[in-house]
Amino acid sequence: MEKHNDHNRFHLYLRGIILVGFTMLMLKLILTGNMTNFIAPKMLPFIYFAMVVFLLLGVMQIWRSGSKKEAELACNCGGNHSTSQFPFRSFFIYLVFIIPIITGFLFPEVVLDSSVAAKRGFKSMTADEEQSAENKGGSTEKAEAYLNDPEAYMEELDERVGDKVAESSNLPDVPLEHPEGFELQTPPEDYYEYLESEMLKKDTIKLTEENYIAMTSILDENPEKFVGKTVEIMGFVYREDNFEEDQFVIARFGLSCCVADASVYGTLATFHEAKQYGDDQWIKIKGTLDTIKYQDWTLPYVKVTTVETVEQPDEPYVYESY
């Protein structure tokens, strides 16, 4: 029995150390300012909460491991919570949690670069508009069918839903509504309209960290409105395979929630000496806005007049902020 208790103590202690290790890793990322390389600032309250919970649970596990009371070493709930009798299995399970902690402390944080951008492509509102138009077309056809014969349409709809349910019997039982407290962040009413009007009033449009995503989206959506205006943008150089020698995209990675949903927000630019600036090099450009046809899309592009090499900013990503 004593040997069994020692076994439990060891596992409780190790689990506590792992939880405290994750707490220290999160604290390190926050203190160094590198946490925003992985998540958007609006998610930081959840990290603070997780740190407190992990620390409390870790301390509780370590405290329980030193107890001499058998009741504190096992819950005695009647369930089987025993650890694996195979040491190697337990070793590999714990290794799954230990490796991220070790690598988080030993290896430097890596910022997303053009190699990731090449896989995702740079963000364009034009593609979204085309998809939206297709959806609108389908919605119009459905609306016409409903108006012509509402009863027949509803019967057909019920049959389609029934078929989908029958074909999807293996789907997990998931809630159809967002959990309580869930809130999707949306821009204030008329936010984009107001920002667009402000941009149209200016002779020189400066894209900063605070307005980068919104302004880039506005330029992509209505490029013709801004033809002839001067623009200043800072970002990293990114190219696609079919670009001309004088073409590149000046881009930033935008995060909505975390690094997993990062999108490339960029503006096409032309400069006669573009080839001297390599991929991932950070630059600040100034030039005149125009439009260009690219893969059947009308996009804004910058006729660059000046280029300034700059250091990568402390916060290389941009975020949705309203």
Secondary structure, 3 states (H helix, E strand, C coil): CHHHHHHHHHHHHHHHHHHHHHHHHHHHHHHHCCHHHCECHHHHHHHHHHHHHHHHHHHHHHHHHCCCCHHHHCCCCCCCCCCCCCHHHHHHHHHHHHHHHHHHHHCCCCCCCHHHHHHHCEECHHHHHHHHHHHHHHHHHHHHHHHHCHHHHHHHHHHHHHHHHHHCCCCCCCCCCCCCCCCCCCCCCCHHHHHHHHHHHCCEEECCCCCHHHHHHHHHHCHHHHCCCEEEEEEEEECCCCCCCCEEEEEEEEECCEHHHCEEEEEEEECCCHHHCCCCCEEEEEEEEEEEEECCEEEEEEEEEEEEECCCCCCCCEECCC
